[in-house]
Amino acid sequence: MKIALIGYGKMGREIETISRERNHTIALVIDVNNQQDLRPENLRKADVAIEFTTPLSAPDNLRRCFEAGVPVVCGTTGWMDAWNTVADACKRTNGGLFYASNFSLGVNILFYLNKQLARIMNRFNQYDVRIEEIHHTAKIDKPSGTAITLANDIIREFKAKKRWELDGASTPQSIMIQAVRKENIPGIHTVTWDSENDILQLHHSAKSRRGFALGAILAAEFMSGKKGIYGMNDLLQL
Ligand SMILES: NC(=O)c1ccc[n+]([C@@H]2O[C@H](COP(=O)([O-])OP(=O)(O)OC[C@H]3O[C@@H](n4cnc5c(N)ncnc54)[C@H](O)[C@@H]3O)[C@@H](O)[C@H]2O)c1
């Protein structure tokens, strides 16, 4: 498979390494210094594009892939305000988009367990829930896309909670997400259900970026030749 890498930072470089291990070719590399090369004729040299850039640049990069007719896998977080317009553009142009706020297998199993646990907790109102995420200091968005997914899934399943709040105090109707920034942490997420008598936690800690990069490449292999909008549930069938 020929891959166009859009964003050649920490994730872009990790994806390049694993792509080569899996016998894929890198047909195009776009970063901030050669953005003008993100043109249809260059993109069409690839079977699929993988986009890991910044919240500000992702929506436009994705639209360019749709217009070139090249399916794109996006891992950039923090641009969900633009989701509806990007999804509309994808449908209008008959494009292909795979989005995941987190490509690691373990986190997607965590998402599944989190929903199940939230559903169970409707029967046990002595527990309150909070979320903590810890990431490296270069992360731009806050809270992480993964923490937002965890919170929104709890809100959908657990009747008492209606919204989440960043770094505030938990209230009966809101889930507190605490976002911590520390050197060299690829990503830690903990969902805590706390009662007077005990604490129940779901915890995931990424050991490196490799798990995210591998997940993005598996998504790219899945997307080759596809149209429409997909996510990790389509890939993992959890
Ligand atoms: N979904 C996941 O599993 C997952 C995992 C890790 C990181 N992320 C997210 O991926 C994104 C990138 O993470 P990173 O750690 O590689 O960041 P990074 O800062 O190391 O790399 C981002 C790269 O994008 C480049 N860039 C900026 N604007 C651009 C543009 N207009 N066109 C092309 N390139 C541009 C930057 O120069 C930089 O090299 C972040 O949003 C991060 O939160 C997601």
The ligand as an SDF file (V2000), in Angstrom:
LIG
                    3D

 44 48  0  0  0  0  0  0  0  0999 V2000
   -5.8380    9.3150   17.8120 N   0  0  0  0  0  0  0  0  0  0  0  0
   -4.7440    8.8630   18.4680 C   0  0  0  0  0  0  0  0  0  0  0  0
   -4.6190    7.6700   18.7850 O   0  0  0  0  0  0  0  0  0  0  0  0
   -3.6530    9.8450   18.7880 C   0  0  0  0  0  0  0  0  0  0  0  0
   -2.4510    9.4200   19.3680 C   0  0  0  0  0  0  0  0  0  0  0  0
   -1.4390   10.3490   19.5680 C   0  0  0  0  0  0  0  0  0  0  0  0
   -1.6440   11.6750   19.2070 C   0  0  0  0  0  0  0  0  0  0  0  0
   -2.8380   12.0530   18.6780 N   0  0  0  0  0  0  0  0  0  0  0  0
   -3.0910   13.4160   18.2040 C   0  0  0  0  0  0  0  0  0  0  0  0
   -2.4350   13.5520   16.9480 O   0  0  0  0  0  0  0  0  0  0  0  0
   -2.0350   14.9010   16.7340 C   0  0  0  0  0  0  0  0  0  0  0  0
   -0.5400   14.9380   16.4120 C   0  0  0  0  0  0  0  0  0  0  0  0
    0.1940   14.4160   17.4880 O   0  0  0  0  0  0  0  0  0  0  0  0
    1.8000   14.4140   17.4860 P   0  0  0  0  0  0  0  0  0  0  0  0
    2.1660   13.8920   18.8230 O   0  0  0  0  0  0  0  0  0  0  0  0
    2.3180   13.7680   16.2530 O   0  0  0  0  0  0  0  0  0  0  0  0
    2.0750   15.9950   17.4220 O   0  0  0  0  0  0  0  0  0  0  0  0
    3.3920   16.7260   16.8700 P   0  0  0  0  0  0  0  0  0  0  0  0
    3.2820   18.1390   17.3360 O   0  0  0  0  0  0  0  0  0  0  0  0
    4.6080   15.9480   17.2180 O   0  0  0  0  0  0  0  0  0  0  0  0
    3.2240   16.6630   15.2710 O   0  0  0  0  0  0  0  0  0  0  0  0
    2.2940   17.4240   14.5530 C   0  0  0  0  0  0  0  0  0  0  0  0
    2.9470   17.7560   13.2030 C   0  0  0  0  0  0  0  0  0  0  0  0
    1.9890   18.3940   12.3550 O   0  0  0  0  0  0  0  0  0  0  0  0
    2.6810   19.3850   11.6210 C   0  0  0  0  0  0  0  0  0  0  0  0
    1.7300   20.3550   11.0680 N   0  0  0  0  0  0  0  0  0  0  0  0
    1.1780   21.4490   11.6540 C   0  0  0  0  0  0  0  0  0  0  0  0
    0.3410   22.0680   10.7980 N   0  0  0  0  0  0  0  0  0  0  0  0
    0.3720   21.3400    9.6370 C   0  0  0  0  0  0  0  0  0  0  0  0
   -0.2690   21.4640    8.3840 C   0  0  0  0  0  0  0  0  0  0  0  0
   -1.1300   22.4720    8.1290 N   0  0  0  0  0  0  0  0  0  0  0  0
   -0.0130   20.5470    7.4370 N   0  0  0  0  0  0  0  0  0  0  0  0
    0.8450   19.5230    7.6590 C   0  0  0  0  0  0  0  0  0  0  0  0
    1.4930   19.3680    8.8450 N   0  0  0  0  0  0  0  0  0  0  0  0
    1.2590   20.2520    9.8090 C   0  0  0  0  0  0  0  0  0  0  0  0
    3.6630   19.9780   12.6230 C   0  0  0  0  0  0  0  0  0  0  0  0
    4.7110   20.6910   11.9760 O   0  0  0  0  0  0  0  0  0  0  0  0
    4.1420   18.7120   13.3380 C   0  0  0  0  0  0  0  0  0  0  0  0
    5.2710   18.1500   12.6960 O   0  0  0  0  0  0  0  0  0  0  0  0
   -2.4510   15.6380   18.0120 C   0  0  0  0  0  0  0  0  0  0  0  0
   -3.7250   16.2150   17.8010 O   0  0  0  0  0  0  0  0  0  0  0  0
   -2.5570   14.5330   19.0540 C   0  0  0  0  0  0  0  0  0  0  0  0
   -3.4550   14.8350   20.1060 O   0  0  0  0  0  0  0  0  0  0  0  0
   -3.8340   11.1660   18.4730 C   0  0  0  0  0  0  0  0  0  0  0  0
  1  2  1  0
  2  3  2  0
  2  4  1  0
  4  5  1  0
  4 44  2  0
  5  6  2  0
  6  7  1  0
  7  8  2  0
  8  9  1  0
  8 44  1  0
  9 10  1  0
  9 42  1  0
 10 11  1  0
 11 12  1  0
 11 40  1  0
 12 13  1  0
 13 14  1  0
 14 15  2  0
 14 16  1  0
 14 17  1  0
 17 18  1  0
 18 19  2  0
 18 20  1  0
 18 21  1  0
 21 22  1  0
 22 23  1  0
 23 24  1  0
 23 38  1  0
 24 25  1  0
 25 26  1  0
 25 36  1  0
 26 27  1  0
 26 35  1  0
 27 28  2  0
 28 29  1  0
 29 30  1  0
 29 35  2  0
 30 31  1  0
 30 32  2  0
 32 33  1  0
 33 34  2  0
 34 35  1  0
 36 37  1  0
 36 38  1  0
 38 39  1  0
 40 41  1  0
 40 42  1  0
 42 43  1  0
M  CHG  2   8   1  16  -1
M  END
$$$$
